[in-house]
Every structure is written in C-alpha cells, then in structure tokens.
Amino acid sequence: MSPSLQTIVEQIQQTSPWELAALLFGLAYLLLAVRRNLLCWLCALLSSAIPIVLFLKAALYMQVLLNVFYLVMAVYGFINWRRGQTEAGDVRIESWTVNKHVTVIVLVIIASALNGWALSRWTDSPAPYLDSFVTWGSVVTTWMVTRRIIENWLYWIVVDGAAAWLCFSQGLQALALLFIIYLGIVVRGYFVWRREQVLQSKPAVATPSV
C-alpha cells in the first residue's frame, strides 16, 4: 500500500462515528441536491448540526459560526425550494446576470483578502488566504443553492477544488479525497440542472380539447 493511501485509511479509521455521520449526510445532501429533491435540506440540516457540537468541544468558534450559518441556510433552502416548485412539482431553476456574478466574485475576493490578512496577522493559520477563500466561497455558494441558482455548481467546482488542495497541503488526505469526490458530483450537478433548465424554459404545449 502506498504511503498516501495508507494515510487516508488511517485517517478514516480515526474518524469518530459522529464525524463519519456528518460526512455521509453531507454527501447525501449533495446527491439529493443534484436531483432537486427537497430531502437534501434535511440532510444538510443534520450534516451541519453534528459538527456544531464537535467544534464547540474543540473550541473552534469560527467553524461553529459557519455551521450555524449552514443550519439556517438548510431551513431557508427548504422553504425557498418549496416556494419555487413548478406545477409539476419540480424545483424551478434560476440564473444570475453577468453583472451580479461579477459583483459577487469581487466581494468574495475582497472578503477573502481582508479575512486572510487578519488571520495572518493575529493567528498561526498555515494557509490564511486560501482558508478564507474557501470559507467565503462556501458561504456565497450555499446561498446560491438556496436560491436555486444554476451557476452554484460552477462556483462549487472552484471552491471544492481549492478546499481539496487546502486539505491535501495540510496532510488531510482523507478530506482531500472527499472534496475530489464532491468535484465529480458537482460537475454532474451542473449538467443535470442545465438540462432541466432548458426543459423548463420551453413553453408548455396545450392539450387540445375533445
């Protein structure tokens, strides 16, 4: 067995049942989100609630706040997806304008730069700017998912790719592998949503009366 693979196996073996449950619920959330299934938000709720307790015990308060945000977004996402359902019961998919994307990207870069500067100045973070980018990118992209914005999948490609490199560079090979798996799912998610968006944009064909 190669050293990297052995490290991944050892890290998985050291994972607590609660951490493993959170990872599995997170994976289920992503797979169900691709299918636009409302149950994805229940999985998101569980995958966010479990880490809150774990991070509180570890005194990682920023991660606690981030998961509280995810918790709120899980509730909001369920409500918004219910409101955005079509007559057929599907979740209607939306898009943002180019100007809105530019604005959001600039804000993420600014927030990441300021947050990264603060971390580099007042903490011992080994990757302050990359860590900040992954955090703020995740916040914005999660918001996009709740709003049913199709481009969220393109954002996730960048954010998950950055997260995979962050974990790999810090010796967290198991988490890096998880984010690589996420990458494959989000790529599929974009094409699935794109196909459905095209179908939703087609005018309904009226059924002739008899």
Legacy VTK file of the C-alpha trace (Angstrom):
# vtk DataFile Version 3.0
C-alpha trace
ASCII
DATASET POLYDATA
POINTS 210 float
0.000 0.000 0.000
1.353 3.444 -0.949
2.113 5.923 1.888
-0.655 8.320 0.739
-3.282 5.567 0.572
-2.161 4.220 3.941
-2.517 7.717 5.427
-6.054 8.019 4.044
-7.026 4.634 5.512
-5.547 5.576 8.898
-7.388 8.896 8.922
-10.691 7.205 8.088
-10.123 4.656 10.873
-9.512 7.501 13.326
-12.736 9.272 12.336
-15.363 9.242 15.084
-18.858 7.860 14.337
-20.315 11.370 14.636
-17.803 12.827 12.158
-18.493 9.956 9.761
-22.249 10.546 10.077
-21.778 14.238 9.265
-19.717 13.344 6.181
-22.318 10.825 4.982
-25.176 13.289 5.468
-23.145 15.908 3.590
-22.637 13.511 0.712
-26.348 12.608 0.711
-27.226 16.323 0.662
-25.145 16.886 -2.444
-26.502 13.850 -4.304
-30.112 14.802 -3.488
-29.482 18.446 -4.447
-28.429 17.282 -7.907
-31.857 15.622 -8.220
-33.562 18.739 -6.777
-35.053 16.605 -4.032
-36.312 18.581 -1.009
-34.916 15.907 1.311
-31.470 17.326 0.541
-32.181 20.091 3.072
-32.915 17.585 5.828
-29.522 16.011 5.153
-27.961 19.491 5.113
-29.568 20.209 8.492
-28.095 17.044 10.021
-24.682 17.442 8.397
-24.473 20.977 9.843
-25.866 20.282 13.326
-23.453 17.457 14.184
-20.224 19.463 13.564
-21.507 22.320 15.768
-21.221 20.087 18.838
-17.841 18.729 17.740
-16.385 22.182 17.017
-17.698 23.570 20.324
-15.813 20.847 22.166
-12.693 21.692 20.162
-13.157 25.470 20.787
-13.142 26.159 17.026
-15.612 29.004 17.247
-15.353 30.283 13.648
-16.254 26.820 12.396
-19.167 26.800 14.846
-20.447 30.058 13.352
-20.011 28.733 9.815
-22.047 25.620 10.607
-24.738 27.687 12.329
-24.966 29.608 9.044
-25.308 26.305 7.164
-28.037 25.295 9.629
-30.039 28.450 8.941
-29.499 28.051 5.195
-30.827 24.477 5.348
-34.129 25.755 6.749
-34.240 28.689 4.339
-33.319 26.469 1.393
-36.195 24.079 2.118
-38.685 26.970 2.323
-37.393 28.641 -0.830
-37.328 25.434 -2.851
-40.929 24.715 -1.797
-41.939 28.182 -2.996
-40.061 27.695 -6.261
-41.771 24.458 -7.242
-43.451 24.258 -10.623
-46.938 22.859 -11.191
-45.294 19.518 -11.980
-43.620 19.534 -8.565
-40.127 20.258 -9.893
-37.927 22.967 -8.390
-37.652 25.902 -10.807
-34.038 26.752 -11.690
-32.881 30.380 -11.933
-29.805 32.179 -13.292
-27.909 35.329 -12.322
-26.875 38.116 -14.696
-23.223 38.618 -15.599
-23.134 41.870 -13.584
-24.371 40.078 -10.472
-21.735 37.378 -10.857
-19.002 39.987 -11.228
-20.224 41.814 -8.117
-20.372 38.625 -6.044
-16.922 37.430 -7.183
-15.336 40.809 -6.369
-16.964 40.792 -2.900
-15.691 37.253 -2.221
-12.165 38.254 -3.244
-12.259 41.362 -1.021
-13.691 39.438 1.954
-11.133 36.658 1.489
-8.253 39.141 1.291
-9.332 41.022 4.435
-10.074 37.823 6.341
-6.788 36.291 5.178
-4.854 39.370 6.280
-6.497 39.227 9.716
-5.710 35.522 10.091
-2.089 36.003 9.006
-1.652 38.868 11.467
-3.399 37.530 14.574
-3.396 33.739 14.237
-0.993 30.926 13.382
-3.067 29.783 10.393
-0.814 27.917 7.915
-2.890 28.996 4.896
-4.821 32.131 5.894
-5.816 33.373 2.439
-6.779 30.006 0.964
-8.696 29.120 4.128
-10.544 32.444 3.954
-11.374 31.977 0.275
-12.803 28.504 0.878
-14.910 29.837 3.772
-16.352 32.882 1.985
-16.742 30.986 -1.275
-18.716 28.315 0.577
-20.952 30.922 2.211
-21.831 32.582 -1.094
-22.259 29.321 -2.986
-24.515 27.849 -0.297
-26.697 30.964 -0.584
-26.856 30.396 -4.349
-28.060 26.817 -3.824
-30.898 28.019 -1.576
-31.909 30.489 -4.311
-31.833 27.729 -6.952
-29.133 29.491 -8.995
-27.715 27.065 -11.560
-24.264 28.643 -11.547
-23.787 27.469 -7.962
-22.342 24.269 -9.410
-19.654 26.214 -11.311
-18.755 28.080 -8.124
-18.570 24.788 -6.205
-16.048 23.453 -8.736
-13.682 26.281 -7.809
-14.409 26.189 -4.061
-14.182 22.397 -3.724
-11.023 22.342 -5.812
-9.471 24.941 -3.501
-10.688 23.009 -0.442
-9.171 19.782 -1.778
-5.794 21.467 -2.225
-6.041 23.108 1.203
-6.691 19.756 2.891
-4.000 17.965 0.874
-1.410 20.648 1.654
-2.154 20.265 5.386
-1.830 16.478 5.322
-5.570 15.814 5.473
-5.614 13.332 2.602
-8.940 11.733 3.550
-10.743 15.079 3.474
-8.947 15.993 0.253
-10.248 12.766 -1.306
-13.766 13.656 -0.137
-13.593 17.045 -1.855
-12.346 15.393 -5.047
-15.417 13.132 -4.920
-17.516 16.265 -4.420
-15.939 17.710 -7.572
-17.228 14.827 -9.658
-20.732 15.232 -8.210
-20.920 18.997 -8.760
-19.825 18.676 -12.387
-22.667 16.226 -12.933
-24.975 18.530 -10.974
-24.377 21.397 -13.395
-25.220 19.353 -16.472
-28.314 17.813 -14.839
-29.625 21.232 -13.782
-28.745 22.734 -17.160
-30.768 20.079 -18.954
-33.722 20.662 -16.655
-33.446 24.435 -17.038
-33.702 24.093 -20.810
-36.798 21.917 -20.425
-38.373 24.421 -18.018
-37.771 27.281 -20.466
-39.761 25.560 -23.212
-43.395 26.718 -23.418
-45.951 24.178 -22.306
-47.847 22.540 -25.147
-51.574 22.992 -24.714
-53.619 19.806 -24.758
-56.390 20.057 -27.414
-59.895 19.810 -26.040
-62.102 16.955 -27.193
LINES 1 211
210 0 1 2 3 4 5 6 7 8 9 10 11 12 13 14 15 16 17 18 19 20 21 22 23 24 25 26 27 28 29 30 31 32 33 34 35 36 37 38 39 40 41 42 43 44 45 46 47 48 49 50 51 52 53 54 55 56 57 58 59 60 61 62 63 64 65 66 67 68 69 70 71 72 73 74 75 76 77 78 79 80 81 82 83 84 85 86 87 88 89 90 91 92 93 94 95 96 97 98 99 100 101 102 103 104 105 106 107 108 109 110 111 112 113 114 115 116 117 118 119 120 121 122 123 124 125 126 127 128 129 130 131 132 133 134 135 136 137 138 139 140 141 142 143 144 145 146 147 148 149 150 151 152 153 154 155 156 157 158 159 160 161 162 163 164 165 166 167 168 169 170 171 172 173 174 175 176 177 178 179 180 181 182 183 184 185 186 187 188 189 190 191 192 193 194 195 196 197 198 199 200 201 202 203 204 205 206 207 208 209
